[in-house]
Amino acid sequence: MRKNYLASIIGLFAFSFMSAQEEGAQDLANKIQNPVADLISLPFQNNTDFGDDNTNTLNIQPVLPFKISESWNLVTRTIVPIMSAPTIHDNNVTGIGNITLSALFTPSKPSSFIWAVGPSFMFPTVKENLGYDKLGLAPTFAMIYQANGMTYGGIFQNFFDVAGPSDAGDINLFYSQIFITKNLSKGWYINTAPIITANWEANSDQRWTVPLGAGFGKLFALGKLPINSQIGMYKYVEHPSDADWQLRVQVTLLFPK
């Protein structure tokens, strides 16, 4: 009888441990799909456009959350683009594009529906022909819904120039990323996350960038370090330089608390 009692206790502890692991893995799987989650992360996202002399952009995108009160978190999202793009002289220029910083306020209480709002800044850090030479400011809004292994959401912002040389081009740029993700078993998922932009200062036939496509990814661990990796392929239905396709490869280092 004692043996049965001991076996029951061991089984209960094992079940509790496995349940905690599964719950922790599911929680992390949800957080990696939430751009304003309470999770420190360091994504490296590489985008290669085919059909326009193969423009390439490596985005380094550290995400840092801060708890500012019992009810609110502040999530900072920085994007440092390292670009290689053709110029009007048919030679490539490689350098840093416009660095952007978003400071988003979001409720800290867990919920199926998540929202965030705050300012974003676009800095004139560009090398020649790789972006804007003025300081930009944008109102930014994000909304996410998560349920039954699905994530639906989007980030929306529109930049306007607020300072800079008078002879530099004006900024009136709409940026959005809409994403849908379905979590599968063993850390796998499928997703679509097109980045849709509009340069309102450009001619109507060169205004929109609209890719459509999908990809897949996997959450795994390298030692004790969780890593999120994904790959996707997108077809441009609109592009100012008539690019055809975009290949996106991303590796994200995760630092859960």
C-alpha positions as CSV (number, residue, x, y, z in Angstrom):
1,M,0.0,0.0,0.0
2,R,2.9,2.3,0.8
3,K,4.4,1.5,-2.6
4,N,1.2,2.5,-4.3
5,Y,1.0,5.7,-2.2
6,L,4.6,6.6,-3.1
7,A,4.0,5.8,-6.8
8,S,0.9,8.0,-6.8
9,I,2.9,10.9,-5.2
10,I,5.7,10.6,-7.8
11,G,3.2,10.4,-10.6
12,L,1.4,13.5,-9.3
13,F,4.7,15.4,-9.2
14,A,5.7,14.2,-12.6
15,F,2.3,15.2,-14.0
16,S,2.5,18.7,-12.4
17,F,6.1,19.2,-13.7
18,M,5.1,18.2,-17.3
19,S,2.0,20.3,-17.1
20,A,4.0,23.3,-16.0
21,Q,6.5,22.7,-18.8
22,E,3.7,22.5,-21.4
23,E,2.0,25.6,-19.9
24,G,5.3,27.5,-20.0
25,A,6.0,26.4,-23.6
26,Q,2.5,27.5,-24.6
27,D,2.9,30.8,-22.9
28,L,6.2,31.4,-24.7
29,A,4.7,30.4,-28.0
30,N,2.0,33.0,-27.5
31,K,4.5,35.7,-26.5
32,I,6.6,35.3,-29.6
33,Q,3.6,36.1,-31.7
34,N,2.8,39.2,-29.6
35,P,4.9,42.3,-30.6
36,V,4.2,44.0,-27.3
37,A,4.6,41.0,-25.0
38,D,6.5,41.3,-21.7
39,L,9.4,39.5,-23.2
40,I,13.0,40.7,-24.0
41,S,13.9,39.6,-27.5
42,L,16.5,40.3,-30.2
43,P,15.2,39.6,-33.7
44,F,17.4,39.5,-36.8
45,Q,15.2,39.8,-39.8
46,N,16.6,39.6,-43.3
47,N,14.5,40.7,-46.3
48,T,15.7,40.2,-49.9
49,D,13.7,41.6,-52.8
50,F,14.1,40.0,-56.1
51,G,13.4,41.8,-59.4
52,D,14.9,45.2,-58.5
53,D,18.6,44.3,-58.5
54,N,18.1,42.3,-55.3
55,T,17.7,45.0,-52.6
56,N,18.6,43.5,-49.2
57,T,17.7,44.8,-45.8
58,L,18.8,43.2,-42.5
59,N,16.7,44.6,-39.6
60,I,18.1,44.3,-36.1
61,Q,15.1,44.8,-33.8
62,P,15.7,44.7,-30.1
63,V,12.5,44.6,-27.9
64,L,12.7,45.8,-24.3
65,P,9.6,45.8,-22.0
66,F,9.5,47.9,-18.8
67,K,6.9,47.6,-16.0
68,I,6.0,51.2,-15.2
69,S,3.1,50.5,-12.8
70,E,0.9,47.7,-11.6
71,S,-1.4,48.3,-14.6
72,W,0.9,49.4,-17.4
73,N,4.0,48.2,-19.3
74,L,6.1,50.3,-21.7
75,V,7.5,48.3,-24.6
76,T,10.3,49.8,-26.7
77,R,10.8,48.4,-30.2
78,T,13.9,49.6,-32.1
79,I,14.6,48.8,-35.8
80,V,18.1,49.3,-37.1
81,P,18.1,48.5,-40.9
82,I,21.3,47.6,-42.6
83,M,20.6,48.1,-46.3
84,S,22.1,47.3,-49.7
85,A,20.1,48.9,-52.5
86,P,20.7,50.1,-56.1
87,T,20.8,53.8,-56.9
88,I,19.9,55.9,-60.0
89,H,23.5,55.5,-61.1
90,D,23.2,51.7,-61.3
91,N,25.5,50.9,-58.5
92,N,24.7,49.6,-55.0
93,V,24.9,51.6,-51.8
94,T,25.3,49.8,-48.5
95,G,24.7,51.4,-45.1
96,I,22.3,52.1,-42.3
97,G,18.8,53.3,-43.2
98,N,16.4,55.2,-41.0
99,I,16.5,53.9,-37.4
100,T,13.1,53.8,-35.8
101,L,12.1,53.7,-32.1
102,S,8.6,52.9,-30.9
103,A,7.6,53.4,-27.2
104,L,4.3,51.6,-26.8
105,F,2.1,51.7,-23.6
106,T,0.1,48.5,-23.1
107,P,-2.0,47.1,-20.2
108,S,0.1,44.6,-18.1
109,K,-2.9,42.4,-17.2
110,P,-3.0,39.2,-19.4
111,S,-5.9,39.1,-21.8
112,S,-7.0,37.5,-25.0
113,F,-7.3,41.0,-26.5
114,I,-4.2,43.1,-26.3
115,W,-3.6,46.7,-27.4
116,A,-0.9,49.2,-27.3
117,V,-0.4,52.9,-28.3
118,G,2.4,55.4,-28.3
119,P,4.8,57.5,-30.3
120,S,7.4,56.3,-32.9
121,F,10.4,58.2,-34.0
122,M,12.3,57.9,-37.3
123,F,15.8,59.2,-37.1
124,P,17.8,60.7,-40.1
125,T,20.6,58.1,-39.8
126,V,20.7,57.3,-43.4
127,K,23.5,56.9,-45.9
128,E,22.9,58.4,-49.3
129,N,19.7,57.3,-51.1
130,L,18.7,54.8,-48.3
131,G,16.0,56.8,-46.6
132,Y,14.8,60.2,-45.3
133,D,17.1,63.1,-44.1
134,K,14.5,64.5,-41.7
135,L,13.3,63.5,-38.3
136,G,9.9,61.7,-38.4
137,L,7.2,61.2,-35.8
138,A,4.3,58.8,-35.9
139,P,1.3,57.9,-33.8
140,T,1.4,54.1,-33.5
141,F,-1.3,51.6,-32.6
142,A,-1.2,47.9,-32.2
143,M,-3.9,45.3,-31.5
144,I,-3.6,41.6,-31.0
145,Y,-6.1,38.8,-30.3
146,Q,-5.0,35.4,-29.2
147,A,-7.2,32.3,-28.7
148,N,-7.2,28.6,-29.4
149,G,-3.6,28.6,-30.7
150,M,-4.3,31.5,-33.2
151,T,-3.0,35.0,-33.2
152,Y,-4.5,37.9,-35.2
153,G,-3.1,41.4,-35.1
154,G,-1.5,44.4,-36.6
155,I,0.7,47.4,-36.1
156,F,-0.2,50.7,-37.8
157,Q,1.6,54.0,-37.9
158,N,2.0,57.1,-40.2
159,F,5.2,59.1,-40.1
160,F,5.4,62.9,-40.6
161,D,8.5,65.0,-40.7
162,V,8.9,67.3,-37.7
163,A,12.5,68.7,-38.2
164,G,15.3,68.6,-40.7
165,P,16.8,70.5,-43.7
166,S,14.3,72.5,-45.7
167,D,15.7,71.1,-49.0
168,A,15.3,67.4,-47.9
169,G,12.3,65.4,-49.0
170,D,9.1,65.5,-46.8
171,I,8.0,62.5,-44.9
172,N,4.4,61.3,-45.1
173,L,4.7,57.5,-44.8
174,F,2.2,54.9,-43.8
175,Y,3.5,51.6,-42.3
176,S,1.6,48.6,-41.3
177,Q,2.2,44.9,-40.5
178,I,-0.8,42.6,-40.3
179,F,-0.1,39.1,-39.0
180,I,-2.0,35.8,-38.6
181,T,-0.3,32.8,-36.9
182,K,-1.5,29.3,-36.2
183,N,0.5,27.4,-33.6
184,L,1.0,23.7,-34.3
185,S,2.6,20.9,-32.3
186,K,6.2,20.7,-31.1
187,G,6.9,24.4,-31.5
188,W,6.0,24.7,-35.2
189,Y,3.7,27.3,-36.6
190,I,2.5,28.8,-39.9
191,N,2.0,32.5,-40.4
192,T,1.6,35.4,-42.7
193,A,2.9,38.9,-41.8
194,P,3.0,41.2,-44.8
195,I,4.5,44.7,-44.4
196,I,2.3,47.1,-46.3
197,T,3.5,50.7,-46.8
198,A,2.4,53.8,-48.6
199,N,4.5,56.9,-49.4
200,W,1.9,59.6,-49.7
201,E,4.5,62.0,-51.2
202,A,5.1,59.7,-54.2
203,N,3.3,59.5,-57.5
204,S,0.2,57.3,-57.4
205,D,1.9,54.5,-59.5
206,Q,4.9,54.4,-57.1
207,R,3.0,54.9,-53.8
208,W,2.2,51.4,-52.4
209,T,4.3,48.4,-51.4
210,V,1.9,45.4,-51.0
211,P,3.3,41.9,-50.6
212,L,1.2,38.8,-50.1
213,G,2.5,35.5,-48.9
214,A,3.1,33.2,-46.0
215,G,5.7,31.2,-44.2
216,F,6.4,28.8,-41.3
217,G,8.6,28.8,-38.2
218,K,9.7,26.8,-35.2
219,L,10.4,27.6,-31.5
220,F,13.3,25.6,-30.2
221,A,16.1,25.8,-27.6
222,L,19.8,26.0,-28.0
223,G,20.9,24.9,-24.6
224,K,18.8,27.0,-22.3
225,L,18.4,29.8,-24.8
226,P,15.0,29.8,-26.6
227,I,15.2,30.7,-30.3
228,N,12.4,31.5,-32.7
229,S,13.2,30.9,-36.3
230,Q,11.0,31.5,-39.4
231,I,11.1,31.8,-43.2
232,G,8.5,33.2,-45.6
233,M,8.0,34.1,-49.2
234,Y,5.9,37.0,-50.4
235,K,4.8,38.1,-53.9
236,Y,4.5,41.8,-54.5
237,V,1.2,42.9,-56.0
238,E,2.4,46.5,-55.8
239,H,5.9,47.9,-55.5
240,P,7.4,51.3,-56.5
241,S,10.4,49.7,-58.2
242,D,8.5,46.7,-59.6
243,A,10.2,44.1,-57.4
244,D,8.7,40.6,-57.9
245,W,9.3,38.6,-54.7
246,Q,10.6,39.0,-51.2
247,L,12.3,36.2,-49.2
248,R,12.2,36.8,-45.4
249,V,14.4,34.9,-43.0
250,Q,14.3,35.7,-39.3
251,V,16.0,34.4,-36.2
252,T,15.0,35.7,-32.8
253,L,16.9,35.3,-29.5
254,L,14.5,35.2,-26.6
255,F,15.2,36.1,-22.9
256,P,12.1,35.0,-20.8
257,K,12.1,36.1,-17.2
